[in-house]
Amino acid sequence: MRQLIEQKAQMLHDIRAFFYERDVLEVETPALSQAGNTDPSIESFQVDAPGESGEQRYLHTSAEYPMKRMLVAGSGDIYQICKVWRAGELGYRHNPEFTMLEWYRLGFTYHQLMQEVETLLLSVLPLIQSTSRFVSYQQLFLEVLGIDPHIASYSELQLCMNSAQIDVVGELDSDAILDLLMTHCIEPSFAENSLTFVYDYPATQKALAELSDDELPVAQRFEVYLGTKEGAVELGNGYQELTDAEENVEVLRSDLEKRKARGMADIPLDNHFLSAMQQGLPKCAGVAIGLDRLLMCQLNKKNLQEIISFAWTVA
């Protein structure tokens, strides 16, 4: 136990030193919020306040919204290390409560941020032995599966999934099939002991990322993976942050419609966040990295439960 505590403390010290050297300020934001995450792929924990008010709050799944409110208010470059919670996520690489590092860089492009992410990860992952690879989502699918994910028809995606012998229950949309092809076919191709940055995702997977100005727009976002003997480990994801206020509203409302169609819990919109976006989010890029997974990789462990002092089942 003592050794694990020391190793995690050293990693946190190194990360804070990294940002101190770059004049990026550490901030704190509330863990409990009036609004939850509208993303239909994420479920928030709800907390009922005691007493007569019966006020309901949500444990944050990310510090994104309040940190963006800080950016609007003139904070400058900022980062945060905090606990976040996501209901239903439990497995050898998931724990419902985990530690997240999130930071935002004003004036950065997402490609510049990828370079900074690489520099940070190389400083805390001594096992990395080869040059990082930066590759587009499109190029990966063409290389491994011979299809262009941006223009492939639904029937082509289904055929590809069937050829890969991926068993599914029920009907999936195109993005769900692409996700399965990524996890079952693409990720296993990532080089071991090396970082792989995948960028320019389909426009339908943009979330709160900007779209490119190309004839066929792509989402200006990225994910970073570490190749291991047990398979690729997703460490984080980043965005060229969406600055248009109305588009932010559209994305969140679209999320709520998807949640309703899937019979999921209704989530109130974060009006404080949306109000801040009306004042103008400056051009920036942001990224979030799971620090428990990062420590797991640093210590060459296979299971997240091995490096969390009190995992979900014993918390």
C-alpha positions in Angstrom: 0.0 0.0 0.0 2.8 2.5 1.0 4.6 2.0 -2.3 1.4 2.5 -4.4 0.7 5.7 -2.5 4.2 7.0 -3.1 4.0 6.2 -6.8 0.7 7.9 -7.3 1.9 10.9 -5.3 5.0 11.2 -7.5 2.9 11.0 -10.6 0.7 13.8 -9.4 3.7 15.9 -8.4 5.2 15.4 -11.9 2.0 16.4 -13.6 1.7 19.6 -11.5 5.3 20.5 -12.2 4.6 20.0 -15.9 1.8 22.6 -15.8 3.7 24.9 -13.4 6.5 25.2 -15.9 4.0 26.1 -18.6 2.2 28.7 -16.5 -1.1 26.7 -16.6 -3.1 27.4 -13.4 -4.7 24.7 -11.3 -8.3 25.3 -10.5 -11.2 23.7 -8.6 -14.8 23.4 -9.6 -17.9 21.9 -7.8 -18.3 18.1 -7.7 -22.1 18.5 -7.3 -24.0 20.3 -10.0 -27.6 21.3 -10.7 -27.3 19.6 -14.1 -26.0 16.2 -15.2 -24.2 15.1 -18.3 -26.6 14.9 -21.3 -24.4 12.6 -23.3 -26.5 9.4 -23.9 -23.4 7.2 -23.6 -22.8 8.5 -20.0 -25.0 8.2 -16.9 -24.7 10.6 -14.0 -25.1 9.8 -10.3 -28.0 11.7 -8.8 -27.9 13.0 -5.2 -31.0 14.0 -3.3 -30.4 16.7 -0.7 -31.9 15.9 2.8 -34.6 18.1 4.2 -37.8 19.5 2.9 -36.4 21.1 -0.3 -35.7 17.7 -1.9 -33.3 19.5 -4.2 -31.5 17.1 -6.6 -27.9 17.5 -7.7 -25.6 15.5 -9.9 -22.1 14.3 -9.3 -20.0 15.6 -12.2 -18.8 13.2 -14.9 -16.2 15.8 -16.0 -15.2 19.3 -15.0 -15.7 20.5 -18.6 -18.7 22.9 -18.2 -17.5 24.9 -15.1 -14.0 25.0 -16.5 -15.3 26.5 -19.7 -17.2 29.1 -17.6 -13.9 30.0 -16.1 -12.3 30.4 -19.6 -15.2 32.8 -20.6 -14.6 34.8 -17.4 -10.9 35.3 -18.3 -9.1 32.6 -16.3 -6.4 31.9 -19.0 -4.9 28.4 -19.4 -6.2 26.1 -16.7 -6.1 22.5 -15.5 -7.8 20.4 -12.9 -7.2 17.1 -11.2 -10.4 15.8 -9.6 -12.6 12.9 -8.8 -15.4 12.3 -11.3 -18.2 9.7 -11.3 -20.0 7.8 -14.0 -22.8 5.3 -13.1 -22.6 1.8 -14.5 -19.0 1.8 -15.5 -17.3 -1.1 -13.7 -14.7 -3.5 -15.1 -11.0 -4.2 -15.2 -10.4 -0.8 -16.9 -13.4 1.1 -15.4 -14.4 2.2 -11.9 -17.5 4.4 -11.3 -15.4 6.8 -9.3 -12.1 7.8 -10.8 -9.5 10.6 -11.1 -9.4 12.8 -14.1 -6.9 15.3 -15.4 -8.5 18.0 -17.6 -6.9 21.0 -19.2 -7.6 23.8 -21.6 -5.1 25.9 -23.8 -6.2 29.2 -25.2 -5.2 29.7 -28.9 -4.1 26.1 -29.3 -5.2 23.9 -32.2 -6.1 20.3 -31.4 -2.9 19.3 -33.2 -0.8 21.5 -31.0 -2.6 20.0 -28.0 -1.8 16.5 -29.2 1.9 17.4 -29.1 1.6 18.7 -25.6 -0.3 15.5 -24.5 2.5 13.4 -26.0 5.1 15.4 -24.1 3.3 14.9 -20.8 2.6 11.2 -21.4 6.2 10.4 -22.4 7.3 12.1 -19.1 5.3 9.7 -16.9 5.3 6.5 -19.0 8.9 5.1 -19.0 7.8 1.9 -20.7 7.2 3.7 -24.1 9.9 2.5 -26.4 8.9 3.7 -29.9 7.9 6.9 -31.7 4.3 8.0 -31.3 2.0 7.6 -34.3 -0.4 10.4 -35.3 -3.0 9.0 -37.7 -6.5 10.0 -38.9 -9.6 8.0 -38.2 -10.1 7.6 -41.9 -6.6 6.4 -42.6 -6.9 3.7 -40.0 -10.1 2.3 -41.4 -8.7 2.3 -44.9 -5.5 0.5 -43.8 -7.1 -2.2 -41.6 -10.6 -2.7 -43.1 -10.4 -1.1 -46.6 -13.4 1.2 -46.0 -13.7 5.0 -45.7 -15.7 5.6 -42.5 -16.9 9.0 -43.7 -18.7 7.8 -46.8 -19.3 4.0 -46.2 -23.0 3.0 -46.5 -24.8 1.3 -43.6 -24.8 -2.0 -45.5 -21.1 -1.8 -46.1 -20.5 -1.2 -42.4 -22.8 -4.2 -41.5 -20.9 -6.4 -44.0 -17.6 -5.3 -42.4 -19.0 -6.1 -38.9 -20.2 -9.5 -40.0 -16.9 -10.3 -41.7 -15.2 -9.5 -38.4 -17.6 -11.9 -36.7 -18.8 -9.3 -34.2 -21.9 -10.5 -32.5 -24.5 -7.9 -31.5 -28.0 -7.9 -30.1 -30.6 -5.6 -31.7 -30.1 -3.0 -34.5 -27.2 -0.6 -34.3 -26.8 2.8 -36.0 -23.7 3.6 -38.1 -21.8 5.2 -35.2 -22.3 2.2 -33.0 -21.0 -0.1 -35.7 -18.0 2.1 -36.2 -17.3 2.0 -32.5 -17.4 -1.8 -32.5 -15.1 -1.9 -35.6 -12.7 0.4 -33.8 -12.5 -1.7 -30.6 -12.5 -5.1 -32.3 -10.5 -4.5 -35.4 -8.6 -1.2 -35.3 -7.3 -0.9 -31.7 -5.7 -4.4 -31.8 -3.4 -3.1 -34.6 -1.9 -0.4 -32.4 1.8 -0.9 -31.7 2.8 -2.2 -28.3 4.6 0.2 -25.9 3.8 3.1 -28.1 1.3 6.0 -28.2 -1.3 6.2 -31.0 -3.1 9.4 -31.5 -6.3 9.1 -33.7 -7.8 12.3 -35.0 -10.5 13.7 -37.3 -13.5 11.6 -36.3 -16.8 11.4 -38.3 -18.9 14.6 -38.1 -21.7 12.5 -36.4 -19.3 11.9 -33.5 -18.3 15.5 -32.9 -20.0 16.0 -29.5 -18.7 19.5 -28.5 -15.9 19.7 -31.0 -15.6 22.0 -34.0 -16.2 20.7 -37.5 -13.6 21.3 -40.2 -14.3 23.5 -43.2 -13.6 20.7 -45.6 -16.0 19.7 -48.4 -16.6 16.6 -46.2 -16.4 18.0 -42.7 -14.8 16.0 -39.9 -14.9 16.4 -36.1 -11.7 18.1 -34.9 -11.1 15.8 -32.0 -8.7 13.1 -31.0 -8.2 10.1 -28.8 -4.9 8.8 -27.5 -4.1 5.1 -26.8 -1.2 3.2 -25.3 -0.6 -0.2 -26.9 0.0 -3.0 -24.4 0.2 -6.8 -24.4 -3.4 -6.9 -23.2 -4.6 -4.6 -26.0 -4.9 -0.8 -26.5 -5.7 1.3 -23.5 -7.6 4.5 -24.2 -5.9 7.2 -22.0 -7.8 10.4 -23.0 -9.7 12.4 -25.6 -9.4 16.0 -26.7 -11.2 18.6 -28.8 -11.0 21.7 -30.7 -13.6 23.2 -28.5 -16.9 24.3 -30.0 -17.3 28.0 -29.5 -20.6 28.8 -31.2 -23.2 29.3 -28.5 -26.2 28.2 -30.6 -24.4 25.0 -31.7 -23.7 24.1 -28.1 -27.4 24.4 -27.4 -28.2 22.2 -30.4 -25.8 19.5 -29.3 -27.1 19.3 -25.8 -30.8 19.2 -27.0 -29.9 16.5 -29.5 -28.4 14.5 -26.7 -31.6 14.8 -24.7 -33.7 13.6 -27.7 -31.4 10.6 -28.0 -31.8 9.9 -24.3 -35.5 10.1 -24.6 -35.6 7.7 -27.6 -33.5 5.2 -25.6 -35.8 5.4 -22.5 -33.0 7.0 -20.4 -33.4 9.5 -17.5 -34.2 13.1 -18.4 -31.4 15.5 -17.6 -31.8 19.2 -17.1 -29.8 21.4 -19.4 -26.9 23.3 -17.7 -28.2 26.8 -18.2 -25.2 28.3 -16.4 -22.9 26.8 -18.9 -25.1 27.8 -21.9 -25.3 31.3 -20.6 -21.5 31.5 -20.4 -21.3 30.3 -24.0 -23.4 33.2 -25.0 -20.7 35.6 -23.7 -18.2 33.9 -26.0 -15.9 31.0 -25.3 -12.4 32.0 -26.6 -10.7 29.7 -29.2 -9.2 26.8 -27.3 -8.4 23.1 -27.3 -9.1 20.9 -24.3 -8.3 17.3 -23.2 -9.3 14.9 -20.4 -7.1 12.0 -19.3 -7.9 9.2 -16.8 -5.2 9.2 -14.2 -6.0 5.8 -12.8 -5.5 4.2 -16.2 -2.3 6.3 -16.6 -1.0 5.0 -13.3 -2.0 1.4 -14.2 0.0 1.7 -17.4 3.0 3.4 -15.6 3.1 0.5 -13.1 2.5 -2.1 -15.8 -0.6 -3.5 -14.2 -3.5 -5.2 -16.0 -6.4 -4.3 -13.8 -7.5 -0.9 -12.6 -8.6 -2.4 -9.3 -4.9 -3.1 -8.5 -4.0 0.6 -8.3 -7.1 2.1 -6.7 -6.7 2.1 -2.9 -10.4 1.5 -2.4 -12.1 0.2 -5.5 -15.8 0.3 -6.0 -16.5 -3.1 -4.5 -14.7 -2.2 -1.2 -15.4 1.5 -1.0 
